[in-house]
Amino acid sequence: MAYQTINPTTNVLVKTWPGHTDEQVEAALSAAHRLYQSPWSQGAIAPRLRVLHKLADLLESRVEELARIITLEMGKLIGESRGEIQVVAQIARYYAEHAERFLAPVSLPTGQGEAWIEHHAIGVLLAVEPWNFPFYQLMRVLAPNLAAGNPVVAKHASIVPHCASVFEQLVTEAGAPQGAWTNLFITADQVGKLIADQRVQGVAMTGSEGAGSALAAQAGKYLKKSTLEMGGNDVFVVLEDSDIDKAVEAGTFSRLHVGGQECIGAKRFVVRAEVADTFLDKFTAAFKAVRIGDPLDETTTLGPLSSTAARDSLASQVRAAVSHGATLHHGGNAIDRPGNFFEPTILTNVQRDNPAYFEEFFGPVAQVYVVNTDDEIVELANDSHYGLSGVIFSRDIARARTLASRIETGAVWINTFSSTAPELPFGGVKRSGYGRELSELGIKEFVNQKLVLVATS
């Protein structure tokens, strides 16, 4: 597994990063475990929260520099990269301001005596993270666990090593001691050995279903707590009473954000028949208006995919969908130019026996389905291996709320696109994974919720 920075706009190799040896991994794990056993992890929370405050300050002061690093390494639009750094700073500050309250003892009413729950760090965690939000994914793990006192060793995606190394530098510059966060350029075999090590007490992973399954199996074998977020096939429901223009605007943004390489991006557009033609016409026009080009150019609205492999895999998926009967309504091709560009694409008439029906398309490809009843909406939405998030557009909020309650996902957003915020839990069900990150729920995933009881005399 080569860790390389390759500019996806040009496919020019910028730098190759050496992997960490087994000896270096052992040194990193030993340092993290020592930190866990030290007053830094076991003592007062205030010093850890000061690091998060400082980290938020550093991020906010370096938005332009860090955004450029993201764009040059994985290809998202420069404006999207700026937005990522801003929300990453917000996550750090959120836990700096709220973690002490989240981790405070909680009294329990009982006839047995005086009882309460304490929250304690559990030990070293392993994070395995993807490339599409190269700072955000790391901060989702770092911020709550640094506050709780859990040191983290992290394996980032092999195509964003510059982001991985810069993140580690930022954490150190913010005042975190050695072992609080350690970046490791390691192989899948080394990941497996880390999970097996008794000093590692939990694993957090975001990535593909295959990688998540393998990691969960290894974690289960050694009785380690894990959280997984493995993508989605999110529905974007448009009811007949919707503001169609707003639905088209939000749907276009959601499907093309980060080049369509977002787990909570809208992928299956489920439209009531009464407005299907109108929606599809306007949706197609919005896709045709996309400006494809250099993601550093502020006027570009769709940049490259993250890698040649990602582009070629997406092209293969589209060809397979069409060969199994789907209609290629718009786009469908890799673009003949340097870099990993792919046309914004719309597929219609995707039947259940088509592999595309159940697949996640990680790129600018939308599927449009037409339904006649709300029951059909729920049936189609839930007929999925995944369950991460979903969207419902309707002027009738009561009706939208009823539908939201029936859809099997970790989140539903009404009259806006699926998104994220520090105070909102993130995670899914089914093959989208389990566990939650962000919010108060996220900090409770990897702590010992210890009962203490003083018996009635």
TIGUGU-64187 format. One record per residue (C-alpha): residue number from 1; x, y, z. Coordinates in nm, 2 decimals, decimal comma. Each point is the difference from the previous one (the first is absolute). Example, Ala and Ser with C-alpha at 12.3 -4.5 7.8 and 13.67 -1.06 7.14 Angstrom:
2
<rec 1 <1,23 -0,45 0,78>>
<rec 2 <0,14 0,34 -0,07>>
//
This chain:
457
<rec 1 <0,00 0,00 0,00>>
<rec 2 <0,18 0,31 -0,13>>
<rec 3 <-0,07 0,33 0,18>>
<rec 4 <0,01 0,25 -0,28>>
<rec 5 <-0,11 0,36 -0,06>>
<rec 6 <-0,13 0,00 -0,36>>
<rec 7 <-0,18 0,32 -0,12>>
<rec 8 <-0,33 -0,14 -0,14>>
<rec 9 <-0,04 0,31 -0,23>>
<rec 10 <0,31 -0,09 -0,19>>
<rec 11 <0,09 -0,35 0,12>>
<rec 12 <0,36 0,12 0,07>>
<rec 13 <0,18 -0,18 0,28>>
<rec 14 <0,10 0,26 0,26>>
<rec 15 <0,16 -0,21 0,27>>
<rec 16 <0,03 -0,35 0,13>>
<rec 17 <-0,01 -0,05 0,38>>
<rec 18 <0,19 -0,28 0,17>>
<rec 19 <-0,20 -0,25 0,20>>
<rec 20 <0,06 -0,06 0,37>>
<rec 21 <0,19 -0,31 0,10>>
<rec 22 <-0,13 -0,24 0,27>>
<rec 23 <0,26 0,15 0,24>>
<rec 24 <-0,14 0,35 -0,06>>
<rec 25 <-0,36 -0,13 0,05>>
<rec 26 <0,11 -0,16 0,33>>
<rec 27 <0,16 0,32 0,12>>
<rec 28 <-0,31 0,20 -0,09>>
<rec 29 <-0,23 -0,25 0,18>>
<rec 30 <0,22 0,00 0,30>>
<rec 31 <0,00 0,38 0,02>>
<rec 32 <-0,38 0,01 -0,03>>
<rec 33 <-0,04 -0,27 0,27>>
<rec 34 <0,24 0,19 0,24>>
<rec 35 <-0,21 0,31 -0,06>>
<rec 36 <-0,32 -0,19 0,09>>
<rec 37 <0,15 -0,11 0,33>>
<rec 38 <0,12 0,36 0,08>>
<rec 39 <-0,17 0,28 0,18>>
<rec 40 <-0,07 0,16 -0,34>>
<rec 41 <-0,26 -0,26 -0,08>>
<rec 42 <-0,10 -0,10 0,36>>
<rec 43 <0,00 0,34 0,15>>
<rec 44 <-0,19 0,33 -0,04>>
<rec 45 <-0,16 0,08 -0,33>>
<rec 46 <0,10 0,37 -0,01>>
<rec 47 <0,35 -0,05 -0,16>>
<rec 48 <-0,15 -0,22 -0,28>>
<rec 49 <-0,27 0,26 -0,07>>
<rec 50 <0,27 0,27 -0,03>>
<rec 51 <0,15 -0,20 -0,28>>
<rec 52 <-0,33 -0,01 -0,19>>
<rec 53 <-0,05 0,38 0,04>>
<rec 54 <0,35 0,06 -0,13>>
<rec 55 <-0,05 -0,24 -0,29>>
<rec 56 <-0,32 0,18 -0,10>>
<rec 57 <0,19 0,33 0,00>>
<rec 58 <0,28 -0,15 -0,22>>
<rec 59 <-0,25 -0,14 -0,25>>
<rec 60 <-0,19 0,33 -0,02>>
<rec 61 <0,32 0,19 -0,06>>
<rec 62 <0,12 -0,23 -0,28>>
<rec 63 <-0,31 -0,06 -0,20>>
<rec 64 <0,14 0,10 -0,34>>
<rec 65 <0,32 -0,20 0,04>>
<rec 66 <-0,17 -0,32 0,12>>
<rec 67 <-0,28 0,03 -0,26>>
<rec 68 <0,26 0,01 -0,28>>
<rec 69 <0,17 -0,31 0,13>>
<rec 70 <-0,34 -0,19 -0,01>>
<rec 71 <-0,08 0,11 -0,35>>
<rec 72 <0,34 -0,08 -0,15>>
<rec 73 <0,00 -0,34 0,17>>
<rec 74 <-0,36 -0,14 -0,05>>
<rec 75 <-0,16 0,25 -0,25>>
<rec 76 <-0,30 0,16 0,17>>
<rec 77 <-0,09 0,35 -0,09>>
<rec 78 <0,21 0,26 0,19>>
<rec 79 <-0,32 0,15 0,15>>
<rec 80 <-0,10 -0,35 0,12>>
<rec 81 <0,34 -0,04 0,16>>
<rec 82 <-0,03 0,33 0,18>>
<rec 83 <-0,34 -0,11 0,13>>
<rec 84 <0,16 -0,32 0,13>>
<rec 85 <0,27 0,18 0,20>>
<rec 86 <-0,26 0,23 0,15>>
<rec 87 <-0,23 -0,28 0,12>>
<rec 88 <0,31 -0,19 0,13>>
<rec 89 <0,09 0,30 0,21>>
<rec 90 <-0,36 0,01 0,12>>
<rec 91 <0,01 -0,37 0,11>>
<rec 92 <0,32 0,07 0,20>>
<rec 93 <-0,15 0,30 0,17>>
<rec 94 <-0,33 -0,18 0,06>>
<rec 95 <0,16 -0,27 0,21>>
<rec 96 <0,23 0,25 0,17>>
<rec 97 <-0,31 0,18 0,12>>
<rec 98 <-0,24 -0,29 0,07>>
<rec 99 <0,21 -0,32 0,08>>
<rec 100 <0,02 0,07 0,37>>
<rec 101 <-0,37 0,01 0,03>>
<rec 102 <-0,05 -0,31 -0,22>>
<rec 103 <0,24 -0,19 0,22>>
<rec 104 <-0,12 0,12 0,34>>
<rec 105 <-0,14 -0,26 0,24>>
<rec 106 <-0,37 -0,08 -0,04>>
<rec 107 <-0,21 -0,09 0,30>>
<rec 108 <-0,23 -0,30 -0,01>>
<rec 109 <-0,31 -0,04 0,21>>
<rec 110 <-0,01 -0,33 0,18>>
<rec 111 <-0,11 -0,15 0,33>>
<rec 112 <0,34 -0,17 0,04>>
<rec 113 <0,17 0,32 0,12>>
<rec 114 <0,18 0,29 -0,17>>
<rec 115 <0,10 -0,09 -0,35>>
<rec 116 <0,16 0,18 -0,29>>
<rec 117 <0,17 -0,06 -0,34>>
<rec 118 <0,36 0,12 -0,05>>
<rec 119 <0,16 0,03 -0,34>>
<rec 120 <0,36 -0,12 -0,04>>
<rec 121 <0,24 -0,05 -0,29>>
<rec 122 <0,04 -0,36 -0,11>>
<rec 123 <0,34 0,01 -0,17>>
<rec 124 <0,17 0,03 -0,33>>
<rec 125 <-0,22 0,01 -0,31>>
<rec 126 <0,07 -0,08 -0,36>>
<rec 127 <-0,15 0,22 -0,27>>
<rec 128 <-0,02 -0,11 -0,36>>
<rec 129 <-0,13 0,29 -0,22>>
<rec 130 <-0,08 0,09 -0,36>>
<rec 131 <0,12 0,27 -0,24>>
<rec 132 <-0,32 0,18 -0,10>>
<rec 133 <0,00 0,23 0,31>>
<rec 134 <0,37 -0,03 0,10>>
<rec 135 <0,00 0,23 0,30>>
<rec 136 <-0,37 -0,03 0,10>>
<rec 137 <0,01 -0,38 0,03>>
<rec 138 <0,31 0,02 0,23>>
<rec 139 <-0,15 0,28 0,22>>
<rec 140 <-0,32 -0,21 0,05>>
<rec 141 <0,22 -0,25 0,18>>
<rec 142 <0,26 0,23 0,16>>
<rec 143 <-0,22 0,26 0,17>>
<rec 144 <-0,23 -0,21 0,22>>
<rec 145 <0,27 -0,25 0,08>>
<rec 146 <0,27 0,25 0,08>>
<rec 147 <-0,25 0,16 0,24>>
<rec 148 <-0,09 -0,34 0,15>>
<rec 149 <0,37 -0,09 0,04>>
<rec 150 <0,03 -0,28 -0,26>>
<rec 151 <0,32 0,02 -0,21>>
<rec 152 <-0,04 -0,08 -0,37>>
<rec 153 <0,22 -0,16 -0,26>>
<rec 154 <-0,13 0,07 -0,34>>
<rec 155 <0,03 -0,16 -0,35>>
<rec 156 <-0,12 0,25 -0,26>>
<rec 157 <-0,08 -0,08 -0,36>>
<rec 158 <0,31 -0,06 -0,22>>
<rec 159 <-0,09 0,28 -0,24>>
<rec 160 <0,00 0,28 0,26>>
<rec 161 <0,33 -0,04 0,18>>
<rec 162 <0,07 0,37 0,00>>
<rec 163 <-0,33 0,08 0,17>>
<rec 164 <0,08 -0,28 0,25>>
<rec 165 <0,34 0,13 0,09>>
<rec 166 <-0,11 0,37 0,02>>
<rec 167 <-0,29 -0,10 0,24>>
<rec 168 <0,24 -0,17 0,23>>
<rec 169 <0,23 0,31 0,00>>
<rec 170 <-0,30 0,22 0,08>>
<rec 171 <-0,09 -0,22 0,30>>
<rec 172 <0,35 0,02 0,13>>
<rec 173 <0,02 0,37 -0,06>>
<rec 174 <-0,32 0,04 0,20>>
<rec 175 <0,19 -0,14 0,30>>
<rec 176 <-0,11 -0,37 0,01>>
<rec 177 <0,27 -0,23 0,15>>
<rec 178 <0,17 -0,28 -0,19>>
<rec 179 <-0,24 -0,28 -0,05>>
<rec 180 <-0,32 0,20 0,01>>
<rec 181 <-0,03 -0,03 -0,38>>
<rec 182 <0,24 -0,19 -0,22>>
<rec 183 <-0,02 -0,03 -0,38>>
<rec 184 <0,11 -0,34 -0,14>>
<rec 185 <0,07 -0,08 -0,36>>
<rec 186 <-0,07 -0,38 0,03>>
<rec 187 <-0,13 -0,30 -0,18>>
<rec 188 <-0,32 -0,20 0,05>>
<rec 189 <0,21 -0,27 0,17>>
<rec 190 <0,14 0,25 0,25>>
<rec 191 <-0,35 0,13 0,07>>
<rec 192 <-0,11 -0,36 0,08>>
<rec 193 <0,29 -0,03 0,24>>
<rec 194 <-0,09 0,32 0,18>>
<rec 195 <-0,35 -0,11 0,05>>
<rec 196 <0,13 -0,33 0,15>>
<rec 197 <0,23 0,18 0,24>>
<rec 198 <-0,14 0,01 0,35>>
<rec 199 <0,09 0,37 0,05>>
<rec 200 <-0,25 0,10 -0,27>>
<rec 201 <-0,35 0,01 0,15>>
<rec 202 <-0,21 0,13 -0,29>>
<rec 203 <-0,02 0,06 -0,37>>
<rec 204 <-0,17 0,28 -0,20>>
<rec 205 <-0,03 -0,03 -0,37>>
<rec 206 <-0,16 0,18 -0,29>>
<rec 207 <0,04 -0,16 -0,35>>
<rec 208 <-0,12 -0,27 -0,23>>
<rec 209 <-0,23 -0,28 0,09>>
<rec 210 <0,27 -0,26 -0,07>>
<rec 211 <0,26 0,17 0,22>>
<rec 212 <-0,25 0,05 0,27>>
<rec 213 <-0,11 -0,36 0,00>>
<rec 214 <0,36 -0,12 0,03>>
<rec 215 <0,08 0,25 0,27>>
<rec 216 <-0,31 -0,09 0,20>>
<rec 217 <0,08 -0,37 -0,03>>
<rec 218 <0,35 0,06 0,14>>
<rec 219 <-0,13 0,23 0,28>>
<rec 220 <-0,27 -0,26 0,09>>
<rec 221 <0,26 -0,28 0,01>>
<rec 222 <0,19 0,19 0,27>>
<rec 223 <-0,31 0,14 0,17>>
<rec 224 <0,08 0,36 -0,08>>
<rec 225 <-0,27 0,27 -0,02>>
<rec 226 <-0,04 0,14 -0,35>>
<rec 227 <-0,19 0,27 -0,18>>
<rec 228 <-0,05 -0,02 -0,38>>
<rec 229 <-0,13 0,24 -0,26>>
<rec 230 <0,00 -0,17 -0,34>>
<rec 231 <-0,18 0,22 -0,25>>
<rec 232 <-0,36 0,02 -0,12>>
<rec 233 <-0,25 0,00 -0,28>>
<rec 234 <-0,20 0,30 0,12>>
<rec 235 <-0,34 0,08 -0,13>>
<rec 236 <-0,11 0,36 -0,08>>
<rec 237 <-0,38 0,00 0,00>>
<rec 238 <-0,19 0,26 -0,19>>
<rec 239 <-0,37 0,01 0,08>>
<rec 240 <-0,26 0,15 -0,24>>
<rec 241 <-0,05 0,31 0,22>>
<rec 242 <0,37 0,09 0,01>>
<rec 243 <0,17 0,32 -0,10>>
<rec 244 <0,15 -0,17 -0,31>>
<rec 245 <0,26 0,27 -0,06>>
<rec 246 <0,13 -0,03 0,36>>
<rec 247 <0,00 -0,37 -0,03>>
<rec 248 <0,20 0,01 -0,32>>
<rec 249 <0,25 0,24 0,14>>
<rec 250 <0,05 -0,20 0,32>>
<rec 251 <0,01 -0,33 -0,19>>
<rec 252 <0,25 0,12 -0,25>>
<rec 253 <0,23 0,13 0,27>>
<rec 254 <-0,03 -0,32 0,21>>
<rec 255 <0,07 -0,24 -0,30>>
<rec 256 <0,29 0,20 -0,13>>
<rec 257 <0,16 0,12 0,33>>
<rec 258 <0,36 -0,12 0,02>>
<rec 259 <-0,04 -0,14 -0,35>>
<rec 260 <-0,28 -0,23 0,12>>
<rec 261 <0,25 -0,17 0,24>>
<rec 262 <-0,19 0,05 0,32>>
<rec 263 <-0,16 -0,28 0,20>>
<rec 264 <-0,31 0,21 0,09>>
<rec 265 <-0,03 0,15 -0,35>>
<rec 266 <-0,34 -0,05 -0,16>>
<rec 267 <0,02 -0,30 -0,24>>
<rec 268 <-0,35 -0,13 -0,06>>
<rec 269 <-0,25 0,27 -0,09>>
<rec 270 <-0,35 -0,13 0,07>>
<rec 271 <-0,26 0,23 -0,16>>
<rec 272 <-0,38 -0,01 0,01>>
<rec 273 <-0,14 -0,06 -0,35>>
<rec 274 <-0,20 0,33 0,01>>
<rec 275 <0,32 0,21 -0,02>>
<rec 276 <0,25 -0,25 -0,14>>
<rec 277 <0,02 0,15 -0,35>>
<rec 278 <0,04 0,35 0,13>>
<rec 279 <0,27 -0,11 0,26>>
<rec 280 <0,19 -0,20 -0,26>>
<rec 281 <0,00 0,28 -0,25>>
<rec 282 <0,13 0,25 0,25>>
<rec 283 <0,25 -0,24 0,16>>
<rec 284 <0,14 -0,09 -0,35>>
<rec 285 <0,04 0,37 -0,08>>
<rec 286 <0,19 0,05 0,33>>
<rec 287 <0,24 -0,28 -0,09>>
<rec 288 <0,05 0,14 -0,34>>
<rec 289 <0,09 0,34 0,15>>
<rec 290 <0,29 -0,15 0,20>>
<rec 291 <0,34 0,16 -0,07>>
<rec 292 <0,27 -0,27 0,01>>
<rec 293 <0,36 0,10 0,05>>
<rec 294 <0,28 0,07 0,24>>
<rec 295 <-0,12 -0,01 0,36>>
<rec 296 <0,22 0,29 0,09>>
<rec 297 <-0,19 0,22 -0,24>>
<rec 298 <-0,28 0,17 0,20>>
<rec 299 <-0,23 -0,02 -0,30>>
<rec 300 <0,02 -0,38 -0,03>>
<rec 301 <-0,30 -0,19 0,13>>
<rec 302 <0,11 -0,36 -0,06>>
<rec 303 <0,36 -0,11 0,05>>
<rec 304 <0,17 -0,34 -0,06>>
<rec 305 <-0,05 -0,32 0,19>>
<rec 306 <0,26 -0,09 0,25>>
<rec 307 <0,19 -0,25 -0,21>>
<rec 308 <0,02 -0,18 -0,33>>
<rec 309 <-0,12 -0,32 0,17>>
<rec 310 <-0,31 0,19 0,13>>
<rec 311 <-0,08 0,14 -0,34>>
<rec 312 <0,04 -0,33 -0,18>>
<rec 313 <-0,20 -0,19 0,26>>
<rec 314 <-0,29 0,25 -0,04>>
<rec 315 <0,01 -0,03 -0,37>>
<rec 316 <-0,02 -0,38 0,03>>
<rec 317 <-0,30 0,03 0,23>>
<rec 318 <-0,19 0,23 -0,24>>
<rec 319 <0,07 -0,24 -0,29>>
<rec 320 <-0,12 -0,30 0,20>>
<rec 321 <-0,32 0,19 0,10>>
<rec 322 <-0,08 0,08 -0,36>>
<rec 323 <0,08 -0,35 -0,12>>
<rec 324 <-0,25 -0,13 0,26>>
<rec 325 <-0,28 0,23 -0,14>>
<rec 326 <0,04 0,34 0,16>>
<rec 327 <-0,05 0,30 -0,22>>
<rec 328 <0,30 0,24 -0,03>>
<rec 329 <-0,20 0,32 0,02>>
<rec 330 <0,30 0,23 0,01>>
<rec 331 <0,38 -0,02 0,01>>
<rec 332 <0,16 -0,33 0,08>>
<rec 333 <0,36 0,03 -0,12>>
<rec 334 <0,34 0,07 0,13>>
<rec 335 <0,13 0,33 -0,15>>
<rec 336 <0,29 -0,01 -0,25>>
<rec 337 <0,23 0,24 0,17>>
<rec 338 <0,29 -0,02 0,25>>
<rec 339 <-0,12 -0,09 0,35>>
<rec 340 <-0,29 -0,21 0,13>>
<rec 341 <-0,31 0,18 -0,13>>
<rec 342 <-0,34 -0,16 -0,05>>
<rec 343 <-0,31 0,14 -0,15>>
<rec 344 <-0,29 0,08 0,24>>
<rec 345 <-0,24 -0,29 -0,08>>
<rec 346 <-0,36 -0,09 0,04>>
<rec 347 <-0,14 -0,36 -0,02>>
<rec 348 <-0,37 -0,08 -0,02>>
<rec 349 <-0,20 -0,32 -0,03>>
<rec 350 <0,22 -0,19 0,24>>
<rec 351 <-0,18 -0,32 0,09>>
<rec 352 <0,05 -0,21 0,31>>
<rec 353 <0,19 -0,27 -0,19>>
<rec 354 <0,25 0,25 -0,12>>
<rec 355 <0,32 0,00 0,21>>
<rec 356 <-0,02 0,38 0,01>>
<rec 357 <-0,31 -0,02 0,21>>
<rec 358 <0,20 -0,11 0,31>>
<rec 359 <0,34 0,15 -0,07>>
<rec 360 <0,15 0,33 0,13>>
<rec 361 <0,12 0,22 -0,29>>
<rec 362 <0,29 0,20 0,15>>
<rec 363 <0,01 0,27 -0,26>>
<rec 364 <-0,23 0,24 -0,18>>
<rec 365 <-0,27 -0,25 -0,10>>
<rec 366 <-0,36 0,04 0,10>>
<rec 367 <-0,28 -0,26 -0,03>>
<rec 368 <-0,36 0,13 -0,05>>
<rec 369 <-0,30 -0,22 0,10>>
<rec 370 <-0,36 0,09 -0,05>>
<rec 371 <-0,27 -0,12 0,25>>
<rec 372 <-0,37 0,05 0,04>>
<rec 373 <-0,06 -0,03 0,38>>
<rec 374 <0,17 0,08 0,33>>
<rec 375 <0,00 -0,37 0,08>>
<rec 376 <0,21 -0,06 -0,32>>
<rec 377 <0,24 0,26 0,12>>
<rec 378 <0,05 -0,18 0,33>>
<rec 379 <0,03 -0,34 -0,17>>
<rec 380 <0,26 0,13 -0,24>>
<rec 381 <0,19 0,20 0,26>>
<rec 382 <0,03 -0,30 0,23>>
<rec 383 <0,07 -0,25 -0,28>>
<rec 384 <0,38 0,06 0,04>>
<rec 385 <0,30 -0,16 0,16>>
<rec 386 <0,09 0,34 0,15>>
<rec 387 <-0,17 0,24 0,24>>
<rec 388 <0,21 0,31 0,06>>
<rec 389 <-0,22 0,31 -0,07>>
<rec 390 <-0,28 0,13 -0,22>>
<rec 391 <-0,18 0,31 -0,11>>
<rec 392 <-0,37 0,09 -0,04>>
<rec 393 <-0,13 0,31 -0,17>>
<rec 394 <-0,36 0,10 0,07>>
<rec 395 <-0,20 0,30 0,10>>
<rec 396 <-0,20 -0,23 0,23>>
<rec 397 <0,23 -0,04 0,30>>
<rec 398 <-0,23 -0,24 0,18>>
<rec 399 <0,00 -0,23 -0,30>>
<rec 400 <0,38 0,03 -0,03>>
<rec 401 <0,05 -0,08 0,36>>
<rec 402 <-0,22 -0,31 -0,03>>
<rec 403 <0,21 -0,12 -0,30>>
<rec 404 <0,32 0,08 0,18>>
<rec 405 <-0,10 -0,22 0,29>>
<rec 406 <-0,06 -0,29 -0,24>>
<rec 407 <0,33 0,02 -0,18>>
<rec 408 <0,27 -0,23 0,13>>
<rec 409 <0,30 0,23 0,02>>
<rec 410 <0,22 0,16 0,26>>
<rec 411 <-0,13 0,35 -0,09>>
<rec 412 <-0,26 0,17 -0,21>>
<rec 413 <0,01 0,36 -0,11>>
<rec 414 <-0,32 0,18 -0,10>>
<rec 415 <0,01 0,28 -0,26>>
<rec 416 <0,38 0,02 -0,02>>
<rec 417 <0,29 -0,23 -0,09>>
<rec 418 <0,17 -0,24 0,24>>
<rec 419 <0,29 0,17 0,17>>
<rec 420 <0,20 0,00 0,32>>
<rec 421 <0,05 0,22 0,31>>
<rec 422 <0,20 -0,07 0,32>>
<rec 423 <-0,32 -0,02 0,22>>
<rec 424 <-0,18 -0,25 -0,23>>
<rec 425 <0,07 -0,37 0,02>>
<rec 426 <0,14 -0,17 -0,31>>
<rec 427 <-0,04 -0,37 -0,09>>
<rec 428 <-0,23 -0,26 -0,15>>
<rec 429 <-0,16 -0,34 0,01>>
<rec 430 <0,01 -0,32 -0,21>>
<rec 431 <0,32 -0,01 -0,21>>
<rec 432 <0,06 0,37 0,06>>
<rec 433 <0,15 -0,11 0,33>>
<rec 434 <-0,07 0,06 0,37>>
<rec 435 <0,09 0,24 0,27>>
<rec 436 <-0,01 0,38 -0,01>>
<rec 437 <0,26 0,27 -0,04>>
<rec 438 <-0,04 0,37 0,10>>
<rec 439 <-0,25 0,15 0,26>>
<rec 440 <-0,02 -0,14 0,35>>
<rec 441 <-0,06 -0,35 -0,14>>
<rec 442 <0,34 0,01 -0,17>>
<rec 443 <0,20 0,06 0,32>>
<rec 444 <-0,18 -0,29 0,17>>
<rec 445 <0,10 -0,27 -0,25>>
<rec 446 <0,35 -0,06 0,14>>
<rec 447 <-0,03 0,07 0,38>>
<rec 448 <-0,06 -0,23 0,29>>
<rec 449 <-0,34 0,10 0,14>>
<rec 450 <0,08 -0,12 0,34>>
<rec 451 <-0,27 -0,05 0,27>>
<rec 452 <0,10 0,09 0,35>>
<rec 453 <-0,25 -0,07 0,29>>
<rec 454 <0,01 0,09 0,37>>
<rec 455 <-0,23 -0,25 0,17>>
<rec 456 <-0,27 0,11 0,23>>
<rec 457 <0,12 -0,08 0,35>>
//
